[in-house]
C-alpha cells in the first residue's frame, strides 16, 4: 500500500466527498416518515400474531 502524506489524503477525501449525492431535506423527511410508518405497521402485525398464538396456546392448554 502506498504511503500518502496528510495533505494529499485530505485533498483526496475532499474530492470524494464532493462526488457524493446528498439527499434533499424533503427526501430525508419523507424517508424518515416512511420508516416510522413501516415500523408501526410491523409492530402492529407482530402484536396481532403474538395475540393469536397466545390465544391458540391458551385454548389448547386449558382444553377446548
PDB file of N, CA, C and O in Angstrom:
ATOM      1  N   UNK A   1       0.853  -1.182   0.000  1.00  0.00           N
ATOM      2  CA  UNK A   1       0.000   0.000   0.000  1.00  0.00           C
ATOM      3  C   UNK A   1       0.889   1.232   0.000  1.00  0.00           C
ATOM      4  O   UNK A   1       1.842   1.316   0.775  1.00  0.00           O
ATOM      5  N   UNK A   2       0.585   2.171  -0.852  1.00  0.00           N
ATOM      6  CA  UNK A   2       1.401   3.378  -0.982  1.00  0.00           C
ATOM      7  C   UNK A   2       1.134   4.328   0.174  1.00  0.00           C
ATOM      8  O   UNK A   2      -0.001   4.493   0.620  1.00  0.00           O
ATOM      9  N   UNK A   3       2.194   4.941   0.641  1.00  0.00           N
ATOM     10  CA  UNK A   3       2.050   5.947   1.697  1.00  0.00           C
ATOM     11  C   UNK A   3       1.633   7.273   1.076  1.00  0.00           C
ATOM     12  O   UNK A   3       2.199   7.712   0.075  1.00  0.00           O
ATOM     13  N   UNK A   4       0.640   7.899   1.681  1.00  0.00           N
ATOM     14  CA  UNK A   4       0.151   9.194   1.218  1.00  0.00           C
ATOM     15  C   UNK A   4       0.359  10.193   2.336  1.00  0.00           C
ATOM     16  O   UNK A   4       0.032   9.925   3.492  1.00  0.00           O
ATOM     17  N   UNK A   5       0.905  11.347   1.983  1.00  0.00           N
ATOM     18  CA  UNK A   5       1.093  12.337   3.048  1.00  0.00           C
ATOM     19  C   UNK A   5      -0.252  12.941   3.428  1.00  0.00           C
ATOM     20  O   UNK A   5      -1.197  12.874   2.641  1.00  0.00           O
ATOM     21  N   UNK A   6      -0.360  13.527   4.615  1.00  0.00           N
ATOM     22  CA  UNK A   6      -1.649  14.034   5.108  1.00  0.00           C
ATOM     23  C   UNK A   6      -2.315  15.050   4.182  1.00  0.00           C
ATOM     24  O   UNK A   6      -3.542  15.054   4.075  1.00  0.00           O
ATOM     25  N   UNK A   7      -1.571  15.885   3.529  1.00  0.00           N
ATOM     26  CA  UNK A   7      -2.152  16.897   2.639  1.00  0.00           C
ATOM     27  C   UNK A   7      -2.831  16.215   1.450  1.00  0.00           C
ATOM     28  O   UNK A   7      -3.951  16.569   1.084  1.00  0.00           O
ATOM     29  N   UNK A   8      -2.157  15.247   0.855  1.00  0.00           N
ATOM     30  CA  UNK A   8      -2.763  14.521  -0.263  1.00  0.00           C
ATOM     31  C   UNK A   8      -4.008  13.761   0.193  1.00  0.00           C
ATOM     32  O   UNK A   8      -5.014  13.705  -0.514  1.00  0.00           O
ATOM     33  N   UNK A   9      -3.919  13.183   1.376  1.00  0.00           N
ATOM     34  CA  UNK A   9      -5.060  12.444   1.901  1.00  0.00           C
ATOM     35  C   UNK A   9      -6.275  13.354   2.044  1.00  0.00           C
ATOM     36  O   UNK A   9      -7.372  12.989   1.621  1.00  0.00           O
ATOM     37  N   UNK A  10      -6.094  14.529   2.631  1.00  0.00           N
ATOM     38  CA  UNK A  10      -7.199  15.481   2.805  1.00  0.00           C
ATOM     39  C   UNK A  10      -7.750  15.901   1.452  1.00  0.00           C
ATOM     40  O   UNK A  10      -8.965  16.020   1.294  1.00  0.00           O
ATOM     41  N   UNK A  11      -6.891  16.125   0.487  1.00  0.00           N
ATOM     42  CA  UNK A  11      -7.349  16.503  -0.857  1.00  0.00           C
ATOM     43  C   UNK A  11      -8.179  15.387  -1.488  1.00  0.00           C
ATOM     44  O   UNK A  11      -9.207  15.649  -2.112  1.00  0.00           O
ATOM     45  N   UNK A  12      -7.733  14.153  -1.325  1.00  0.00           N
ATOM     46  CA  UNK A  12      -8.469  13.018  -1.876  1.00  0.00           C
ATOM     47  C   UNK A  12      -9.828  12.868  -1.194  1.00  0.00           C
ATOM     48  O   UNK A  12     -10.830  12.595  -1.855  1.00  0.00           O
ATOM     49  N   UNK A  13      -9.859  13.044   0.108  1.00  0.00           N
ATOM     50  CA  UNK A  13     -11.120  12.945   0.846  1.00  0.00           C
ATOM     51  C   UNK A  13     -12.085  14.023   0.382  1.00  0.00           C
ATOM     52  O   UNK A  13     -13.261  13.743   0.152  1.00  0.00           O
ATOM     53  N   UNK A  14     -11.608  15.238   0.243  1.00  0.00           N
ATOM     54  CA  UNK A  14     -12.477  16.338  -0.199  1.00  0.00           C
ATOM     55  C   UNK A  14     -13.023  16.090  -1.604  1.00  0.00           C
ATOM     56  O   UNK A  14     -14.185  16.387  -1.881  1.00  0.00           O
ATOM     57  N   UNK A  15     -12.189  15.545  -2.489  1.00  0.00           N
ATOM     58  CA  UNK A  15     -12.670  15.282  -3.850  1.00  0.00           C
ATOM     59  C   UNK A  15     -13.712  14.155  -3.854  1.00  0.00           C
ATOM     60  O   UNK A  15     -14.664  14.204  -4.632  1.00  0.00           O
ATOM     61  N   UNK A  16     -13.541  13.146  -2.997  1.00  0.00           N
ATOM     62  CA  UNK A  16     -14.527  12.066  -2.919  1.00  0.00           C
ATOM     63  C   UNK A  16     -15.840  12.549  -2.291  1.00  0.00           C
ATOM     64  O   UNK A  16     -16.914  12.157  -2.746  1.00  0.00           O
ATOM     65  N   UNK A  17     -15.771  13.380  -1.271  1.00  0.00           N
ATOM     66  CA  UNK A  17     -16.979  13.908  -0.631  1.00  0.00           C
ATOM     67  C   UNK A  17     -17.749  14.788  -1.612  1.00  0.00           C
ATOM     68  O   UNK A  17     -18.978  14.832  -1.571  1.00  0.00           O
ATOM     69  N   UNK A  18     -17.039  15.482  -2.489  1.00  0.00           N
ATOM     70  CA  UNK A  18     -17.707  16.332  -3.481  1.00  0.00           C
ATOM     71  C   UNK A  18     -18.516  15.497  -4.473  1.00  0.00           C
ATOM     72  O   UNK A  18     -19.455  16.014  -5.077  1.00  0.00           O
ATOM     73  N   UNK A  19     -18.173  14.214  -4.655  1.00  0.00           N
ATOM     74  CA  UNK A  19     -18.884  13.337  -5.585  1.00  0.00           C
ATOM     75  C   UNK A  19     -20.168  12.769  -4.991  1.00  0.00           C
ATOM     76  O   UNK A  19     -21.007  12.244  -5.722  1.00  0.00           O
ATOM     77  N   UNK A  20     -20.328  12.869  -3.676  1.00  0.00           N
ATOM     78  CA  UNK A  20     -21.483  12.272  -3.009  1.00  0.00           C
ATOM     79  C   UNK A  20     -22.755  13.030  -3.384  1.00  0.00           C
ATOM     80  O   UNK A  20     -22.779  14.260  -3.415  1.00  0.00           O
ATOM     81  N   UNK A  21     -23.802  12.270  -3.666  1.00  0.00           N
ATOM     82  CA  UNK A  21     -25.098  12.866  -3.973  1.00  0.00           C
ATOM     83  C   UNK A  21     -25.909  12.927  -2.676  1.00  0.00           C
ATOM     84  O   UNK A  21     -26.463  11.915  -2.247  1.00  0.00           O
ATOM     85  N   UNK A  22     -25.981  14.089  -2.060  1.00  0.00           N
ATOM     86  CA  UNK A  22     -26.654  14.239  -0.778  1.00  0.00           C
ATOM     87  C   UNK A  22     -28.153  14.404  -0.994  1.00  0.00           C
ATOM     88  O   UNK A  22     -28.564  15.110  -1.915  1.00  0.00           O
ATOM     89  N   UNK A  23     -28.983  13.762  -0.160  1.00  0.00           N
ATOM     90  CA  UNK A  23     -30.437  13.900  -0.313  1.00  0.00           C
ATOM     91  C   UNK A  23     -30.907  15.283   0.132  1.00  0.00           C
ATOM     92  O   UNK A  23     -30.270  15.941   0.954  1.00  0.00           O
ATOM     93  N   UNK A  24     -32.034  15.703  -0.431  1.00  0.00           N
ATOM     94  CA  UNK A  24     -32.601  16.993  -0.038  1.00  0.00           C
ATOM     95  C   UNK A  24     -33.311  16.841   1.309  1.00  0.00           C
ATOM     96  O   UNK A  24     -33.551  15.726   1.774  1.00  0.00           O
ATOM     97  N   UNK A  25     -33.639  17.958   1.917  1.00  0.00           N
ATOM     98  CA  UNK A  25     -34.349  17.932   3.199  1.00  0.00           C
ATOM     99  C   UNK A  25     -35.691  17.215   3.045  1.00  0.00           C
ATOM    100  O   UNK A  25     -36.106  16.465   3.929  1.00  0.00           O
ATOM    101  N   UNK A  26     -36.362  17.450   1.918  1.00  0.00           N
ATOM    102  CA  UNK A  26     -37.662  16.812   1.668  1.00  0.00           C
ATOM    103  C   UNK A  26     -37.519  15.293   1.583  1.00  0.00           C
ATOM    104  O   UNK A  26     -38.334  14.559   2.141  1.00  0.00           O
ATOM    105  N   UNK A  27     -36.481  14.823   0.882  1.00  0.00           N
ATOM    106  CA  UNK A  27     -36.254  13.384   0.766  1.00  0.00           C
ATOM    107  C   UNK A  27     -35.963  12.745   2.117  1.00  0.00           C
ATOM    108  O   UNK A  27     -36.439  11.647   2.406  1.00  0.00           O
ATOM    109  N   UNK A  28     -35.190  13.428   2.934  1.00  0.00           N
ATOM    110  CA  UNK A  28     -34.871  12.905   4.264  1.00  0.00           C
ATOM    111  C   UNK A  28     -36.130  12.820   5.120  1.00  0.00           C
ATOM    112  O   UNK A  28     -36.360  11.816   5.793  1.00  0.00           O
ATOM    113  N   UNK A  29     -36.943  13.869   5.094  1.00  0.00           N
ATOM    114  CA  UNK A  29     -38.174  13.862   5.887  1.00  0.00           C
ATOM    115  C   UNK A  29     -39.128  12.765   5.404  1.00  0.00           C
ATOM    116  O   UNK A  29     -39.730  12.065   6.218  1.00  0.00           O
ATOM    117  N   UNK A  30     -39.264  12.618   4.092  1.00  0.00           N
ATOM    118  CA  UNK A  30     -40.165  11.618   3.528  1.00  0.00           C
ATOM    119  C   UNK A  30     -39.728  10.201   3.905  1.00  0.00           C
ATOM    120  O   UNK A  30     -40.551   9.384   4.318  1.00  0.00           O
ATOM    121  N   UNK A  31     -38.449   9.915   3.764  1.00  0.00           N
ATOM    122  CA  UNK A  31     -37.980   8.571   4.104  1.00  0.00           C
ATOM    123  C   UNK A  31     -38.054   8.318   5.603  1.00  0.00           C
ATOM    124  O   UNK A  31     -38.301   7.186   6.018  1.00  0.00           O
ATOM    125  N   UNK A  32     -37.849   9.338   6.421  1.00  0.00           N
ATOM    126  CA  UNK A  32     -37.968   9.181   7.869  1.00  0.00           C
ATOM    127  C   UNK A  32     -39.408   8.846   8.259  1.00  0.00           C
ATOM    128  O   UNK A  32     -39.645   7.955   9.076  1.00  0.00           O
ATOM    129  N   UNK A  33     -40.357   9.558   7.678  1.00  0.00           N
ATOM    130  CA  UNK A  33     -41.774   9.286   7.949  1.00  0.00           C
ATOM    131  C   UNK A  33     -42.132   7.876   7.491  1.00  0.00           C
ATOM    132  O   UNK A  33     -42.851   7.164   8.191  1.00  0.00           O
ATOM    133  N   UNK A  34     -41.642   7.468   6.329  1.00  0.00           N
ATOM    134  CA  UNK A  34     -41.922   6.125   5.828  1.00  0.00           C
ATOM    135  C   UNK A  34     -41.353   5.051   6.752  1.00  0.00           C
ATOM    136  O   UNK A  34     -41.988   4.016   6.958  1.00  0.00           O
ATOM    137  N   UNK A  35     -40.183   5.281   7.302  1.00  0.00           N
ATOM    138  CA  UNK A  35     -39.590   4.315   8.238  1.00  0.00           C
ATOM    139  C   UNK A  35     -40.458   4.190   9.484  1.00  0.00           C
ATOM    140  O   UNK A  35     -40.700   3.079   9.955  1.00  0.00           O
ATOM    141  N   UNK A  36     -40.929   5.307  10.023  1.00  0.00           N
ATOM    142  CA  UNK A  36     -41.790   5.255  11.205  1.00  0.00           C
ATOM    143  C   UNK A  36     -43.114   4.542  10.902  1.00  0.00           C
ATOM    144  O   UNK A  36     -43.606   3.769  11.724  1.00  0.00           O
ATOM    145  N   UNK A  37     -43.684   4.802   9.730  1.00  0.00           N
ATOM    146  CA  UNK A  37     -44.936   4.134   9.353  1.00  0.00           C
ATOM    147  C   UNK A  37     -44.716   2.628   9.226  1.00  0.00           C
ATOM    148  O   UNK A  37     -45.509   1.841   9.742  1.00  0.00           O
ATOM    149  N   UNK A  38     -43.652   2.228   8.548  1.00  0.00           N
ATOM    150  CA  UNK A  38     -43.377   0.801   8.379  1.00  0.00           C
ATOM    151  C   UNK A  38     -43.078   0.137   9.719  1.00  0.00           C
ATOM    152  O   UNK A  38     -43.471  -1.010   9.933  1.00  0.00           O
ATOM    153  N   UNK A  39     -42.398   0.824  10.617  1.00  0.00           N
ATOM    154  CA  UNK A  39     -42.127   0.266  11.945  1.00  0.00           C
ATOM    155  C   UNK A  39     -43.425   0.077  12.723  1.00  0.00           C
ATOM    156  O   UNK A  39     -43.594  -0.929  13.413  1.00  0.00           O
ATOM    157  N   UNK A  40     -44.337   1.034  12.615  1.00  0.00           N
ATOM    158  CA  UNK A  40     -45.624   0.918  13.308  1.00  0.00           C
ATOM    159  C   UNK A  40     -46.447  -0.233  12.729  1.00  0.00           C
ATOM    160  O   UNK A  40     -47.056  -0.994  13.481  1.00  0.00           O
ATOM    161  N   UNK A  41     -46.473  -0.366  11.411  1.00  0.00           N
ATOM    162  CA  UNK A  41     -47.206  -1.469  10.786  1.00  0.00           C
ATOM    163  C   UNK A  41     -46.606  -2.824  11.169  1.00  0.00           C
ATOM    164  O   UNK A  41     -47.340  -3.776  11.436  1.00  0.00           O
ATOM    165  N   UNK A  42     -45.297  -2.909  11.196  1.00  0.00           N
ATOM    166  CA  UNK A  42     -44.635  -4.156  11.579  1.00  0.00           C
ATOM    167  C   UNK A  42     -44.927  -4.502  13.033  1.00  0.00           C
ATOM    168  O   UNK A  42     -45.200  -5.659  13.352  1.00  0.00           O
ATOM    169  N   UNK A  43     -44.873  -3.513  13.913  1.00  0.00           N
ATOM    170  CA  UNK A  43     -45.168  -3.746  15.331  1.00  0.00           C
ATOM    171  C   UNK A  43     -46.615  -4.201  15.506  1.00  0.00           C
ATOM    172  O   UNK A  43     -46.888  -5.098  16.302  1.00  0.00           O
ATOM    173  N   UNK A  44     -47.532  -3.596  14.777  1.00  0.00           N
ATOM    174  CA  UNK A  44     -48.943  -3.992  14.852  1.00  0.00           C
ATOM    175  C   UNK A  44     -49.131  -5.425  14.358  1.00  0.00           C
ATOM    176  O   UNK A  44     -49.825  -6.216  14.996  1.00  0.00           O
ATOM    177  N   UNK A  45     -48.520  -5.756  13.235  1.00  0.00           N
ATOM    178  CA  UNK A  45     -48.632  -7.102  12.690  1.00  0.00           C
ATOM    179  C   UNK A  45     -48.128  -8.148  13.693  1.00  0.00           C
ATOM    180  O   UNK A  45     -48.813  -9.134  13.966  1.00  0.00           O
ATOM    181  N   UNK A  46     -46.931  -7.923  14.235  1.00  0.00           N
ATOM    182  CA  UNK A  46     -46.376  -8.917  15.154  1.00  0.00           C
ATOM    183  C   UNK A  46     -47.139  -8.967  16.474  1.00  0.00           C
ATOM    184  O   UNK A  46     -47.184 -10.015  17.118  1.00  0.00           O
ATOM    185  N   UNK A  47     -47.728  -7.870  16.880  1.00  0.00           N
ATOM    186  CA  UNK A  47     -48.581  -7.903  18.077  1.00  0.00           C
ATOM    187  C   UNK A  47     -49.812  -8.757  17.835  1.00  0.00           C
ATOM    188  O   UNK A  47     -50.201  -9.544  18.698  1.00  0.00           O
ATOM    189  N   UNK A  48     -50.428  -8.609  16.670  1.00  0.00           N
ATOM    190  CA  UNK A  48     -51.601  -9.425  16.340  1.00  0.00           C
ATOM    191  C   UNK A  48     -51.241 -10.908  16.228  1.00  0.00           C
ATOM    192  O   UNK A  48     -51.994 -11.764  16.693  1.00  0.00           O
ATOM    193  N   UNK A  49     -50.104 -11.213  15.618  1.00  0.00           N
ATOM    194  CA  UNK A  49     -49.659 -12.603  15.519  1.00  0.00           C
ATOM    195  C   UNK A  49     -49.390 -13.166  16.907  1.00  0.00           C
ATOM    196  O   UNK A  49     -49.744 -14.310  17.191  1.00  0.00           O
ATOM    197  N   UNK A  50     -48.769 -12.375  17.771  1.00  0.00           N
ATOM    198  CA  UNK A  50     -48.491 -12.811  19.136  1.00  0.00           C
ATOM    199  C   UNK A  50     -49.787 -13.104  19.897  1.00  0.00           C
ATOM    200  O   UNK A  50     -49.886 -14.107  20.605  1.00  0.00           O
ATOM    201  N   UNK A  51     -50.775 -12.225  19.746  1.00  0.00           N
ATOM    202  CA  UNK A  51     -52.054 -12.445  20.440  1.00  0.00           C
ATOM    203  C   UNK A  51     -52.755 -13.694  19.913  1.00  0.00           C
ATOM    204  O   UNK A  51     -53.366 -14.432  20.686  1.00  0.00           O
ATOM    205  N   UNK A  52     -52.674 -13.937  18.606  1.00  0.00           N
ATOM    206  CA  UNK A  52     -53.302 -15.127  18.027  1.00  0.00           C
ATOM    207  C   UNK A  52     -52.627 -16.396  18.531  1.00  0.00           C
ATOM    208  O   UNK A  52     -53.302 -17.367  18.874  1.00  0.00           O
ATOM    209  N   UNK A  53     -51.311 -16.391  18.577  1.00  0.00           N
ATOM    210  CA  UNK A  53     -50.586 -17.566  19.084  1.00  0.00           C
ATOM    211  C   UNK A  53     -50.892 -17.782  20.559  1.00  0.00           C
ATOM    212  O   UNK A  53     -51.106 -18.915  20.990  1.00  0.00           O
ATOM    213  N   UNK A  54     -50.914 -16.698  21.338  1.00  0.00           N
ATOM    214  CA  UNK A  54     -51.224 -16.812  22.762  1.00  0.00           C
ATOM    215  C   UNK A  54     -52.639 -17.373  22.963  1.00  0.00           C
ATOM    216  O   UNK A  54     -52.853 -18.235  23.816  1.00  0.00           O
ATOM    217  N   UNK A  55     -53.590 -16.885  22.183  1.00  0.00           N
ATOM    218  CA  UNK A  55     -54.964 -17.383  22.284  1.00  0.00           C
ATOM    219  C   UNK A  55     -55.020 -18.869  21.943  1.00  0.00           C
ATOM    220  O   UNK A  55     -55.671 -19.646  22.641  1.00  0.00           O
ATOM    221  N   UNK A  56     -54.338 -19.262  20.872  1.00  0.00           N
ATOM    222  CA  UNK A  56     -54.326 -20.661  20.472  1.00  0.00           C
ATOM    223  C   UNK A  56     -53.700 -21.557  21.523  1.00  0.00           C
ATOM    224  O   UNK A  56     -54.240 -22.619  21.833  1.00  0.00           O
ATOM    225  N   UNK A  57     -52.578 -21.146  22.069  1.00  0.00           N
ATOM    226  CA  UNK A  57     -51.916 -21.956  23.089  1.00  0.00           C
ATOM    227  C   UNK A  57     -52.748 -22.030  24.369  1.00  0.00           C
ATOM    228  O   UNK A  57     -52.831 -23.084  24.999  1.00  0.00           O
ATOM    229  N   UNK A  58     -53.357 -20.919  24.749  1.00  0.00           N
ATOM    230  CA  UNK A  58     -54.201 -20.916  25.943  1.00  0.00           C
ATOM    231  C   UNK A  58     -55.400 -21.843  25.763  1.00  0.00           C
ATOM    232  O   UNK A  58     -55.795 -22.547  26.693  1.00  0.00           O
ATOM    233  N   UNK A  59     -55.968 -21.839  24.573  1.00  0.00           N
ATOM    234  CA  UNK A  59     -57.099 -22.721  24.277  1.00  0.00           C
ATOM    235  C   UNK A  59     -56.671 -24.176  24.352  1.00  0.00           C
ATOM    236  O   UNK A  59     -57.392 -25.007  24.905  1.00  0.00           O
ATOM    237  N   UNK A  60     -55.515 -24.492  23.805  1.00  0.00           N
ATOM    238  CA  UNK A  60     -55.035 -25.875  23.821  1.00  0.00           C
ATOM    239  C   UNK A  60     -54.690 -26.322  25.249  1.00  0.00           C
ATOM    240  O   UNK A  60     -55.052 -27.428  25.650  1.00  0.00           O
ATOM    241  N   UNK A  61     -54.011 -25.492  26.001  1.00  0.00           N
ATOM    242  CA  UNK A  61     -53.575 -25.863  27.361  1.00  0.00           C
ATOM    243  C   UNK A  61     -54.776 -25.984  28.296  1.00  0.00           C
ATOM    244  O   UNK A  61     -54.822 -26.908  29.107  1.00  0.00           O
ATOM    245  N   UNK A  62     -55.738 -25.084  28.207  1.00  0.00           N
ATOM    246  CA  UNK A  62     -56.890 -25.120  29.097  1.00  0.00           C
ATOM    247  C   UNK A  62     -57.955 -26.111  28.638  1.00  0.00           C
ATOM    248  O   UNK A  62     -58.919 -26.360  29.362  1.00  0.00           O
ATOM    249  N   UNK A  63     -57.799 -26.658  27.485  1.00  0.00           N
ATOM    250  CA  UNK A  63     -58.775 -27.600  26.949  1.00  0.00           C
ATOM    251  C   UNK A  63     -59.845 -26.870  26.179  1.00  0.00           C
ATOM    252  O   UNK A  63     -60.109 -25.690  26.409  1.00  0.00           O
ATOM    253  N   UNK A  64     -60.443 -27.574  25.279  1.00  0.00           N
ATOM    254  CA  UNK A  64     -61.483 -26.956  24.437  1.00  0.00           C
ATOM    255  C   UNK A  64     -62.689 -26.761  25.292  1.00  0.00           C
ATOM    256  O   UNK A  64     -63.707 -26.256  24.818  1.00  0.00           O
TER     257      UNK A  64
END
